[in-house]
Amino acid sequence: MSSVTPKRSTGIALMLAAGLCWSLGGIIMRKLTLTDTWEIVFWRALFMSAFIGTLLLILRGRGAIASVRSIGVAGAISGACLAAQIYFFILALSHTTAANTFVLMSISPLLAALVGLMFLREKVAWHTWLAIAFALGGIVIMFGEGLDTGRWLGNAYALCVPVGYACQILFVRKVQGAAGKAPDLLPTVLVGALFAMTPALFLGWPFEATGQDVLLLAIMGCVQLGMGCWLMTLAVPHLRAAEMGLLALTETILAPVWVWLGTGEAPTAAALTGGVLIIGALAANGWVTLRSEHPA
């Protein structure tokens, strides 16, 4: 019998905390005076890499560098996929609303299922196909509104985030298959941050961030992204994938609320309609998946 089951409540608390951390991205972005995407990515990735690097040193000691080297080519590509997500997230929030960004990003599990079908020959359950169909309906509604308001480009950037996530999961699973066990995710996260930071250093120079901007981006890199990713990795051994997907919706629901309360940026009717379809599809798919699975 799995030793994970008695710690399920711990996993739920960790995943909810991760979702809370992730949900702060939108409101922090709206409080920045800095507008240059490259510089925003640089500071965010710098603080994220510092946080994850310090965490690795604390947790692994002398084995920290070896753990980074051990991720291999597949792990490095997975990190590159994470770096792409970091860029597209900032671009999306710069060109569309927080509600559109976070709702469109939330389809990550559905795209991951399709990637698993295409490249790993993993079966996709009937209810997941149904969820994909409803989610596509929500996406069409949101993109239709985006064409009228000029937000279609930001919506496209937001959709690139789950595409990057699906590719990241693909290579994480390749690492898992090669190792015969679950991969060590923290080194991959660190590599992703470094990959994002390096080109931004050169393309964002000369830097113009104010002290307040740097402080906000430090919170974004360390707490919103770094702490969120770490809490998620801690939750993985305690929860099933469907449970993690459901709990991750905390980010999707809370992020637009923080932006609305902090800046008055309210979701449009199309965003609410599309969001209900997408979030409802994800929630229903996760619930049916949990019902069909047997506890370990």
WOSUL-V533384 format. One record per residue. N is the residue number from 0. RES is the residue in one small letter. NEAR is the number of other ideal C-beta (glycine too) atoms within 10 Angstrom. Layout:
BEGIN
{{N/RES/NEAR} {N/RES/NEAR}}
END
This chain:
BEGIN
{{0/m/7} {1/s/10} {2/s/9} {3/v/16} {4/t/11} {5/p/10} {6/k/16} {7/r/14} {8/s/9} {9/t/15} {10/g/21} {11/i/17} {12/a/16} {13/l/23} {14/m/24} {15/l/16} {16/a/18} {17/a/24} {18/g/22} {19/l/19} {20/c/23} {21/w/25} {22/s/23} {23/l/20} {24/g/25} {25/g/29} {26/i/22} {27/i/20} {28/m/23} {29/r/15} {30/k/15} {31/l/18} {32/t/10} {33/l/19} {34/t/9} {35/d/15} {36/t/17} {37/w/16} {38/e/21} {39/i/26} {40/v/24} {41/f/25} {42/w/24} {43/r/30} {44/a/27} {45/l/20} {46/f/23} {47/m/30} {48/s/21} {49/a/17} {50/f/22} {51/i/26} {52/g/18} {53/t/13} {54/l/18} {55/l/20} {56/l/13} {57/i/9} {58/l/12} {59/r/16} {60/g/8} {61/r/7} {62/g/12} {63/a/19} {64/i/12} {65/a/10} {66/s/16} {67/v/21} {68/r/10} {69/s/14} {70/i/24} {71/g/15} {72/v/11} {73/a/20} {74/g/25} {75/a/18} {76/i/20} {77/s/27} {78/g/24} {79/a/19} {80/c/22} {81/l/25} {82/a/24} {83/a/20} {84/q/22} {85/i/24} {86/y/22} {87/f/21} {88/f/24} {89/i/22} {90/l/21} {91/a/28} {92/l/26} {93/s/17} {94/h/20} {95/t/24} {96/t/26} {97/a/26} {98/a/25} {99/n/29} {100/t/33} {101/f/28} {102/v/30} {103/l/31} {104/m/24} {105/s/26} {106/i/27} {107/s/21} {108/p/25} {109/l/25} {110/l/20} {111/a/22} {112/a/22} {113/l/15} {114/v/19} {115/g/17} {116/l/14} {117/m/12} {118/f/14} {119/l/12} {120/r/7} {121/e/13} {122/k/8} {123/v/15} {124/a/13} {125/w/8} {126/h/17} {127/t/20} {128/w/14} {129/l/14} {130/a/27} {131/i/18} {132/a/12} {133/f/18} {134/a/25} {135/l/15} {136/g/15} {137/g/25} {138/i/19} {139/v/12} {140/i/20} {141/m/29} {142/f/18} {143/g/12} {144/e/19} {145/g/25} {146/l/10} {147/d/10} {148/t/14} {149/g/10} {150/r/23} {151/w/17} {152/l/14} {153/g/21} {154/n/25} {155/a/17} {156/y/22} {157/a/29} {158/l/21} {159/c/18} {160/v/25} {161/p/20} {162/v/18} {163/g/23} {164/y/21} {165/a/22} {166/c/21} {167/q/24} {168/i/20} {169/l/19} {170/f/23} {171/v/21} {172/r/20} {173/k/19} {174/v/23} {175/q/13} {176/g/12} {177/a/13} {178/a/15} {179/g/6} {180/k/9} {181/a/13} {182/p/22} {183/d/18} {184/l/19} {185/l/21} {186/p/24} {187/t/29} {188/v/25} {189/l/26} {190/v/22} {191/g/29} {192/a/28} {193/l/18} {194/f/21} {195/a/25} {196/m/23} {197/t/13} {198/p/15} {199/a/25} {200/l/15} {201/f/9} {202/l/13} {203/g/20} {204/w/11} {205/p/5} {206/f/14} {207/e/12} {208/a/19} {209/t/11} {210/g/7} {211/q/12} {212/d/18} {213/v/15} {214/l/12} {215/l/23} {216/l/26} {217/a/17} {218/i/18} {219/m/24} {220/g/26} {221/c/19} {222/v/18} {223/q/26} {224/l/27} {225/g/25} {226/m/22} {227/g/22} {228/c/25} {229/w/20} {230/l/19} {231/m/22} {232/t/17} {233/l/16} {234/a/23} {235/v/15} {236/p/14} {237/h/22} {238/l/21} {239/r/17} {240/a/15} {241/a/18} {242/e/19} {243/m/21} {244/g/22} {245/l/21} {246/l/22} {247/a/21} {248/l/18} {249/t/18} {250/e/23} {251/t/23} {252/i/15} {253/l/18} {254/a/26} {255/p/25} {256/v/15} {257/w/19} {258/v/27} {259/w/17} {260/l/10} {261/g/14} {262/t/13} {263/g/8} {264/e/16} {265/a/13} {266/p/19} {267/t/18} {268/a/10} {269/a/20} {270/a/26} {271/l/16} {272/t/16} {273/g/28} {274/g/24} {275/v/14} {276/l/22} {277/i/26} {278/i/19} {279/g/14} {280/a/24} {281/l/25} {282/a/14} {283/a/14} {284/n/25} {285/g/24} {286/w/13} {287/v/17} {288/t/20} {289/l/15} {290/r/9} {291/s/10} {292/e/12} {293/h/4} {294/p/10} {295/a/9}}
END
